[in-house]
């Protein structure tokens, strides 16, 4: 687990999402993101 740790130096980390070739639902803003889930 420690190998995957990114130090944020006291700052709040930001979630980033990369989208490749969004479809019509994305561009018309009809797309909604699901809730974030913790993965263990």
mmCIF file of the N, C-alpha and C atoms, coordinates in Angstrom:
data_MODEL
# 
_entry.id   MODEL 
# 
loop_
_atom_site.group_PDB 
_atom_site.id 
_atom_site.type_symbol 
_atom_site.label_atom_id 
_atom_site.label_alt_id 
_atom_site.label_comp_id 
_atom_site.label_asym_id 
_atom_site.label_entity_id 
_atom_site.label_seq_id 
_atom_site.pdbx_PDB_ins_code 
_atom_site.Cartn_x 
_atom_site.Cartn_y 
_atom_site.Cartn_z 
_atom_site.occupancy 
_atom_site.B_iso_or_equiv 
_atom_site.pdbx_formal_charge 
_atom_site.auth_seq_id 
_atom_site.auth_comp_id 
_atom_site.auth_asym_id 
_atom_site.auth_atom_id 
_atom_site.pdbx_PDB_model_num 
ATOM 1   N N  . UNK A 1 1  ? 0.812   -1.192 0.000   1.00 0.00 ? 1  UNK A N  1 
ATOM 2   C CA . UNK A 1 1  ? 0.000   0.000  0.000   1.00 0.00 ? 1  UNK A CA 1 
ATOM 3   C C  . UNK A 1 1  ? 0.859   1.261  0.000   1.00 0.00 ? 1  UNK A C  1 
ATOM 4   N N  . UNK A 1 2  ? 1.948   1.264  0.739   1.00 0.00 ? 2  UNK A N  1 
ATOM 5   C CA . UNK A 1 2  ? 2.778   2.461  0.835   1.00 0.00 ? 2  UNK A CA 1 
ATOM 6   C C  . UNK A 1 2  ? 3.392   2.840  -0.510  1.00 0.00 ? 2  UNK A C  1 
ATOM 7   N N  . UNK A 1 3  ? 3.607   1.867  -1.381  1.00 0.00 ? 3  UNK A N  1 
ATOM 8   C CA . UNK A 1 3  ? 4.204   2.162  -2.685  1.00 0.00 ? 3  UNK A CA 1 
ATOM 9   C C  . UNK A 1 3  ? 3.261   2.978  -3.564  1.00 0.00 ? 3  UNK A C  1 
ATOM 10  N N  . UNK A 1 4  ? 1.960   2.905  -3.302  1.00 0.00 ? 4  UNK A N  1 
ATOM 11  C CA . UNK A 1 4  ? 0.983   3.632  -4.099  1.00 0.00 ? 4  UNK A CA 1 
ATOM 12  C C  . UNK A 1 4  ? 0.625   4.977  -3.492  1.00 0.00 ? 4  UNK A C  1 
ATOM 13  N N  . UNK A 1 5  ? 1.247   5.365  -2.399  1.00 0.00 ? 5  UNK A N  1 
ATOM 14  C CA . UNK A 1 5  ? 0.915   6.597  -1.692  1.00 0.00 ? 5  UNK A CA 1 
ATOM 15  C C  . UNK A 1 5  ? 1.512   7.795  -2.408  1.00 0.00 ? 5  UNK A C  1 
ATOM 16  N N  . UNK A 1 6  ? 0.708   8.834  -2.624  1.00 0.00 ? 6  UNK A N  1 
ATOM 17  C CA . UNK A 1 6  ? 1.189   10.082 -3.201  1.00 0.00 ? 6  UNK A CA 1 
ATOM 18  C C  . UNK A 1 6  ? 1.103   11.135 -2.111  1.00 0.00 ? 6  UNK A C  1 
ATOM 19  N N  . UNK A 1 7  ? 2.227   11.659 -1.627  1.00 0.00 ? 7  UNK A N  1 
ATOM 20  C CA . UNK A 1 7  ? 2.167   12.665 -0.568  1.00 0.00 ? 7  UNK A CA 1 
ATOM 21  C C  . UNK A 1 7  ? 1.521   13.954 -1.072  1.00 0.00 ? 7  UNK A C  1 
ATOM 22  N N  . UNK A 1 8  ? 0.618   14.503 -0.270  1.00 0.00 ? 8  UNK A N  1 
ATOM 23  C CA . UNK A 1 8  ? -0.075  15.730 -0.666  1.00 0.00 ? 8  UNK A CA 1 
ATOM 24  C C  . UNK A 1 8  ? 0.417   16.934 0.118   1.00 0.00 ? 8  UNK A C  1 
ATOM 25  N N  . UNK A 1 9  ? 1.361   16.743 1.026   1.00 0.00 ? 9  UNK A N  1 
ATOM 26  C CA . UNK A 1 9  ? 1.989   17.815 1.789   1.00 0.00 ? 9  UNK A CA 1 
ATOM 27  C C  . UNK A 1 9  ? 0.973   18.733 2.466   1.00 0.00 ? 9  UNK A C  1 
ATOM 28  N N  . UNK A 1 10 ? -0.009  18.144 3.146   1.00 0.00 ? 10 UNK A N  1 
ATOM 29  C CA . UNK A 1 10 ? -0.983  18.915 3.894   1.00 0.00 ? 10 UNK A CA 1 
ATOM 30  C C  . UNK A 1 10 ? -2.112  19.491 3.065   1.00 0.00 ? 10 UNK A C  1 
ATOM 31  N N  . UNK A 1 11 ? -2.124  19.246 1.758   1.00 0.00 ? 11 UNK A N  1 
ATOM 32  C CA . UNK A 1 11 ? -3.178  19.751 0.881   1.00 0.00 ? 11 UNK A CA 1 
ATOM 33  C C  . UNK A 1 11 ? -4.241  18.680 0.693   1.00 0.00 ? 11 UNK A C  1 
ATOM 34  N N  . UNK A 1 12 ? -5.454  19.105 0.346   1.00 0.00 ? 12 UNK A N  1 
ATOM 35  C CA . UNK A 1 12 ? -6.510  18.143 0.052   1.00 0.00 ? 12 UNK A CA 1 
ATOM 36  C C  . UNK A 1 12 ? -6.274  17.539 -1.326  1.00 0.00 ? 12 UNK A C  1 
ATOM 37  N N  . UNK A 1 13 ? -6.303  16.201 -1.450  1.00 0.00 ? 13 UNK A N  1 
ATOM 38  C CA . UNK A 1 13 ? -6.144  15.597 -2.769  1.00 0.00 ? 13 UNK A CA 1 
ATOM 39  C C  . UNK A 1 13 ? -7.404  15.817 -3.607  1.00 0.00 ? 13 UNK A C  1 
ATOM 40  N N  . UNK A 1 14 ? -7.261  15.872 -4.906  1.00 0.00 ? 14 UNK A N  1 
ATOM 41  C CA . UNK A 1 14 ? -8.393  16.069 -5.816  1.00 0.00 ? 14 UNK A CA 1 
ATOM 42  C C  . UNK A 1 14 ? -8.564  14.830 -6.683  1.00 0.00 ? 14 UNK A C  1 
ATOM 43  N N  . UNK A 1 15 ? -9.786  14.395 -6.813  1.00 0.00 ? 15 UNK A N  1 
ATOM 44  C CA . UNK A 1 15 ? -10.078 13.271 -7.702  1.00 0.00 ? 15 UNK A CA 1 
ATOM 45  C C  . UNK A 1 15 ? -10.067 13.779 -9.136  1.00 0.00 ? 15 UNK A C  1 
ATOM 46  N N  . UNK A 1 16 ? -9.429  13.034 -10.033 1.00 0.00 ? 16 UNK A N  1 
ATOM 47  C CA . UNK A 1 16 ? -9.318  13.437 -11.428 1.00 0.00 ? 16 UNK A CA 1 
ATOM 48  C C  . UNK A 1 16 ? -9.893  12.335 -12.293 1.00 0.00 ? 16 UNK A C  1 
ATOM 49  N N  . UNK A 1 17 ? -10.639 12.720 -13.317 1.00 0.00 ? 17 UNK A N  1 
ATOM 50  C CA . UNK A 1 17 ? -11.239 11.740 -14.214 1.00 0.00 ? 17 UNK A CA 1 
ATOM 51  C C  . UNK A 1 17 ? -10.831 12.093 -15.643 1.00 0.00 ? 17 UNK A C  1 
ATOM 52  N N  . UNK A 1 18 ? -10.402 11.110 -16.389 1.00 0.00 ? 18 UNK A N  1 
ATOM 53  C CA . UNK A 1 18 ? -10.036 11.317 -17.787 1.00 0.00 ? 18 UNK A CA 1 
ATOM 54  C C  . UNK A 1 18 ? -11.098 10.630 -18.648 1.00 0.00 ? 18 UNK A C  1 
ATOM 55  N N  . UNK A 1 19 ? -11.629 11.354 -19.604 1.00 0.00 ? 19 UNK A N  1 
ATOM 56  C CA . UNK A 1 19 ? -12.682 10.818 -20.472 1.00 0.00 ? 19 UNK A CA 1 
ATOM 57  C C  . UNK A 1 19 ? -12.148 10.747 -21.894 1.00 0.00 ? 19 UNK A C  1 
ATOM 58  N N  . UNK A 1 20 ? -12.299 9.576  -22.513 1.00 0.00 ? 20 UNK A N  1 
ATOM 59  C CA . UNK A 1 20 ? -11.894 9.396  -23.897 1.00 0.00 ? 20 UNK A CA 1 
ATOM 60  C C  . UNK A 1 20 ? -13.145 9.305  -24.763 1.00 0.00 ? 20 UNK A C  1 
ATOM 61  N N  . UNK A 1 21 ? -13.225 10.148 -25.758 1.00 0.00 ? 21 UNK A N  1 
ATOM 62  C CA . UNK A 1 21 ? -14.322 10.181 -26.737 1.00 0.00 ? 21 UNK A CA 1 
ATOM 63  C C  . UNK A 1 21 ? -15.692 10.020 -26.074 1.00 0.00 ? 21 UNK A C  1 
ATOM 64  N N  . UNK A 1 22 ? -16.106 11.036 -25.339 1.00 0.00 ? 22 UNK A N  1 
ATOM 65  C CA . UNK A 1 22 ? -17.418 11.026 -24.699 1.00 0.00 ? 22 UNK A CA 1 
ATOM 66  C C  . UNK A 1 22 ? -18.539 10.906 -25.713 1.00 0.00 ? 22 UNK A C  1 
ATOM 67  N N  . UNK A 1 23 ? -19.608 10.246 -25.324 1.00 0.00 ? 23 UNK A N  1 
ATOM 68  C CA . UNK A 1 23 ? -20.734 10.092 -26.248 1.00 0.00 ? 23 UNK A CA 1 
ATOM 69  C C  . UNK A 1 23 ? -21.711 11.262 -26.111 1.00 0.00 ? 23 UNK A C  1 
ATOM 70  N N  . UNK A 1 24 ? -22.832 11.187 -26.787 1.00 0.00 ? 24 UNK A N  1 
ATOM 71  C CA . UNK A 1 24 ? -23.805 12.286 -26.794 1.00 0.00 ? 24 UNK A CA 1 
ATOM 72  C C  . UNK A 1 24 ? -24.343 12.601 -25.405 1.00 0.00 ? 24 UNK A C  1 
ATOM 73  N N  . UNK A 1 25 ? -24.506 11.577 -24.552 1.00 0.00 ? 25 UNK A N  1 
ATOM 74  C CA . UNK A 1 25 ? -25.004 11.825 -23.201 1.00 0.00 ? 25 UNK A CA 1 
ATOM 75  C C  . UNK A 1 25 ? -24.055 12.726 -22.420 1.00 0.00 ? 25 UNK A C  1 
ATOM 76  N N  . UNK A 1 26 ? -22.752 12.556 -22.625 1.00 0.00 ? 26 UNK A N  1 
ATOM 77  C CA . UNK A 1 26 ? -21.771 13.387 -21.928 1.00 0.00 ? 26 UNK A CA 1 
ATOM 78  C C  . UNK A 1 26 ? -21.842 14.824 -22.420 1.00 0.00 ? 26 UNK A C  1 
ATOM 79  N N  . UNK A 1 27 ? -21.836 15.026 -23.722 1.00 0.00 ? 27 UNK A N  1 
ATOM 80  C CA . UNK A 1 27 ? -21.788 16.376 -24.280 1.00 0.00 ? 27 UNK A CA 1 
ATOM 81  C C  . UNK A 1 27 ? -23.096 17.135 -24.068 1.00 0.00 ? 27 UNK A C  1 
ATOM 82  N N  . UNK A 1 28 ? -24.226 16.436 -23.922 1.00 0.00 ? 28 UNK A N  1 
ATOM 83  C CA . UNK A 1 28 ? -25.498 17.116 -23.654 1.00 0.00 ? 28 UNK A CA 1 
ATOM 84  C C  . UNK A 1 28 ? -25.736 17.277 -22.148 1.00 0.00 ? 28 UNK A C  1 
ATOM 85  N N  . UNK A 1 29 ? -24.753 16.837 -21.340 1.00 0.00 ? 29 UNK A N  1 
ATOM 86  C CA . UNK A 1 29 ? -24.793 16.920 -19.877 1.00 0.00 ? 29 UNK A CA 1 
ATOM 87  C C  . UNK A 1 29 ? -25.907 16.076 -19.262 1.00 0.00 ? 29 UNK A C  1 
ATOM 88  N N  . UNK A 1 30 ? -26.315 15.000 -19.949 1.00 0.00 ? 30 UNK A N  1 
ATOM 89  C CA . UNK A 1 30 ? -27.298 14.063 -19.412 1.00 0.00 ? 30 UNK A CA 1 
ATOM 90  C C  . UNK A 1 30 ? -26.612 12.938 -18.630 1.00 0.00 ? 30 UNK A C  1 
ATOM 91  N N  . UNK A 1 31 ? -25.294 12.822 -18.745 1.00 0.00 ? 31 UNK A N  1 
ATOM 92  C CA . UNK A 1 31 ? -24.514 11.788 -18.070 1.00 0.00 ? 31 UNK A CA 1 
ATOM 93  C C  . UNK A 1 31 ? -24.290 12.186 -16.608 1.00 0.00 ? 31 UNK A C  1 
ATOM 94  N N  . UNK A 1 32 ? -24.490 11.264 -15.692 1.00 0.00 ? 32 UNK A N  1 
ATOM 95  C CA . UNK A 1 32 ? -24.204 11.512 -14.283 1.00 0.00 ? 32 UNK A CA 1 
ATOM 96  C C  . UNK A 1 32 ? -23.198 10.479 -13.797 1.00 0.00 ? 32 UNK A C  1 
ATOM 97  N N  . UNK A 1 33 ? -22.253 10.928 -13.012 1.00 0.00 ? 33 UNK A N  1 
ATOM 98  C CA . UNK A 1 33 ? -21.233 10.033 -12.458 1.00 0.00 ? 33 UNK A CA 1 
ATOM 99  C C  . UNK A 1 33 ? -21.818 9.241  -11.296 1.00 0.00 ? 33 UNK A C  1 
ATOM 100 N N  . UNK A 1 34 ? -21.481 7.952  -11.185 1.00 0.00 ? 34 UNK A N  1 
ATOM 101 C CA . UNK A 1 34 ? -21.902 7.198  -9.998  1.00 0.00 ? 34 UNK A CA 1 
ATOM 102 C C  . UNK A 1 34 ? -21.125 7.675  -8.770  1.00 0.00 ? 34 UNK A C  1 
ATOM 103 N N  . UNK A 1 35 ? -21.616 7.326  -7.604  1.00 0.00 ? 35 UNK A N  1 
ATOM 104 C CA . UNK A 1 35 ? -20.920 7.693  -6.368  1.00 0.00 ? 35 UNK A CA 1 
ATOM 105 C C  . UNK A 1 35 ? -19.551 7.008  -6.309  1.00 0.00 ? 35 UNK A C  1 
ATOM 106 N N  . UNK A 1 36 ? -18.632 7.646  -5.642  1.00 0.00 ? 36 UNK A N  1 
ATOM 107 C CA . UNK A 1 36 ? -17.290 7.095  -5.457  1.00 0.00 ? 36 UNK A CA 1 
ATOM 108 C C  . UNK A 1 36 ? -17.383 5.948  -4.459  1.00 0.00 ? 36 UNK A C  1 
ATOM 109 N N  . UNK A 1 37 ? -16.736 4.833  -4.763  1.00 0.00 ? 37 UNK A N  1 
ATOM 110 C CA . UNK A 1 37 ? -16.747 3.682  -3.871  1.00 0.00 ? 37 UNK A CA 1 
ATOM 111 C C  . UNK A 1 37 ? -15.327 3.341  -3.450  1.00 0.00 ? 37 UNK A C  1 
ATOM 112 N N  . UNK A 1 38 ? -15.180 2.968  -2.203  1.00 0.00 ? 38 UNK A N  1 
ATOM 113 C CA . UNK A 1 38 ? -13.866 2.541  -1.710  1.00 0.00 ? 38 UNK A CA 1 
ATOM 114 C C  . UNK A 1 38 ? -13.587 1.117  -2.183  1.00 0.00 ? 38 UNK A C  1 
ATOM 115 N N  . UNK A 1 39 ? -12.403 0.906  -2.720  1.00 0.00 ? 39 UNK A N  1 
ATOM 116 C CA . UNK A 1 39 ? -11.991 -0.411 -3.222  1.00 0.00 ? 39 UNK A CA 1 
ATOM 117 C C  . UNK A 1 39 ? -10.906 -0.923 -2.305  1.00 0.00 ? 39 UNK A C  1 
ATOM 118 N N  . UNK A 1 40 ? -11.091 -2.127 -1.820  1.00 0.00 ? 40 UNK A N  1 
ATOM 119 C CA . UNK A 1 40 ? -10.084 -2.712 -0.922  1.00 0.00 ? 40 UNK A CA 1 
ATOM 120 C C  . UNK A 1 40 ? -9.517  -3.967 -1.497  1.00 0.00 ? 40 UNK A C  1 
# 
